[in-house]
Amino acid sequence: MRGLAMIKTHEREKLINAIVFFAKNTEHCGKIKLIKLLYLLDFEHFRQTGHSVTGMEYHAWKMGPVPTDLFEEWEALEPDLAAAIDIKSERVIDYVRERAVPKREFSSEHFTRRELRIMQELAARFHDDLLQPMINVTHAEKSPWAKIWDNGRGKHQQVPYALAVADDDPHRDAILEAAADYAGMMAALGSAR
């Protein structure tokens, strides 16, 4: 169990630092924008490598793909996340944005160069954007979320990472094989006690 606990701790550190990174490097970084950035990070990294960055599971909600554990935690942050960010409520026209405000510096030590590059690309692409440009990407017709959501028929179902890899991707088989290997390793670590 020790190996799996170490991986879960590593993923948690990556999640917290990704939140700090996006909060520092984008404007208007409220809960929904942050959730969409994390989804794009995880699914793009999976598309390239066969595993996500944060290890979170995303579910198909009407508003888009949602990491339900983080969404629920947002109401009462765990001590490690509370030490990294504050949540500030901001009135924005007809709603209140719950903006993430970093309390500590971003630490890149847990990330690969590829993960950092994807984070930087996403922060640059969506730096000043409000939600609509991100919704256009996460809700696109053939996006993983849209394939599961299916006009509400897939409500609250898990969005499989494998949907990030296009059927015609020339590396699809290798990526999905890497994903299966990673899942097998995680299962073996989970059962080793």
N, C-alpha and C positions, 0 to 999 in steps of 0.2 A: 504493500500500500504506500510505502514511503516514496517510491518513484512517481506514482500517480499524483500524490500530494504535492511533490515538487513541481510537476508539470502544471497542475492547477494553480499553484502559487505564481509560477512564471506567467501563465496566461492572465491571471488577475493583475499582475504588475503591468503587463502589456496593455490591458484594458484601461487601467487607471492612467497610464502615461499617454495612451492614445487620446483619452478624454482631455487631459491637460494640453496636449499638443494642439488639438483642434480648437480648444477654448482660447489658446494663446494666438493661434495663427489664422483664425477666421473671424469675421464680424457677425453679429447677430446669432451667436452660437447658443441657441436655446436647446431645450430637451429634444425637440423634434428634428432640428437640423443635425444635432449631434448623433441621434439614432440613425439618421440617413447616412451620415458620413461613416459611421462605424460599419453599417451594412455594406456600403460601397467598398470600404477597405477590406472587410472580411471576404466578400464574394469575389472581388477582383484578385485578391491574393490566392484564394482557392482556385480560381480560373487559371492562374499561372502555375501553381505548385501542388495543388491537391490537398491543401489544408488552410484553415482560416488563421487569422492573427490572434483573435481574442478567445476563440473557443466557444463563443456564445451561440445559442440556438435562436433562430428568428422564426416568428410565426406570422401568418398572413392575417392582418387586421385590415379593416376598411381603409385606414389612413396609410397603409403600406406595411412593409416588413418591420416587425417590432421584436427586439430582444426582450422577451417578457420579464426575465429576471432583473435586468437593469431597469426596465420601466417601473417595476414594482419597488425596487430599491430606491428609486429617485425620491419617493415619499419619505424615506427614513434611511439616509446613507449609512452604510457600514463604516466603522471607524477609519479603515484605510482609505476609502474614497472621500470621506468627510475631511480627512487631513490633507487631501490633495485639491479639493475644490469647494467653493461655496456656491449655493444656488441663490441667485438674486432675481426677484420678481420685477418685471418691467412692463408697464402698461404700453401696449402697442395697438393703437386705434381701437379695435373691438375685442381684443383678447389680452391675456397676460402671458408674456414670454418668461419662461423659467431659464434664465441664462446661467451657464456654467462659467464661473470665475475662478481661474487658477490661484491656488494658495501656495504652490511650490513650483519649482522649475521642472521643465520636462527633462526626463532622463532617457537617453537613447540606448543605454547599455543592454536592454533586453531585446532590441530589434535587429533584424538583419538589414543589410543595405537595401534589399528589394522592398521590405516593409516600409522603411523610411522613405524610399523613393515614391511609393504609392501614396503614403500619407502626404508628402510634400505636393505631389501632383493634385490630389484631391483638395488640399487646402488652397492651392493656387487657383484651381478651376472654380471653386465655389466660395472664394474668399469673401466677396461682398454680397453674395446672393442671399435672398430670403428663401423661402421654401419652394416656390414654383419651379425654378430650374431643376432642383433636386427631385421634385415629384415627377417631373417629366422623364427623368432617368429611372428612378426606382419603380415607377408605375408603367414604364414602356410596355407596349403590347406583348413582346416576347421575353420580358424580364422574368427572372425566377419567381418573384412575387406574383406577377400577373398569371403565370401558368398555374400556380396553386390557388390564388384568390378566385379566379374563374367566375366573376360576377357574384361573388359571395358564397359560392358552393364550397369553397375551401376555407371558409372562415375559421380562424384560429388554428389551422393546421400548420405543422412545421414546414418551412421552406427548405428543401434539401439543397445543400451546397452544390451537389452534382449538376443542378440545373444551370449553374454559372458557366458550365463548359458546353459550348455549342455542339450540336450533333455533327456539324461538318468541320469542327476544329481538327486539324491534322494531328494534334497531340492529345486528343481526347482520351484514347485508350491508356496512354502512359500517365496522364494526369489522374484518371480514375483509378488506375492501378496504384499510384502513389498514395491516393486517398485511402484506398482499402488497406494498404500496408500500414499507414498511420493509424487508422481505426483499429487494426489488429494489435498494434503495439499498445495503444491505449487500453484496449480490453485486457491484454495480458498483464499490464501493469496494475489494472484494477483488480484482477483476480489473484495476483501474487501477494500473499500475506505471510 
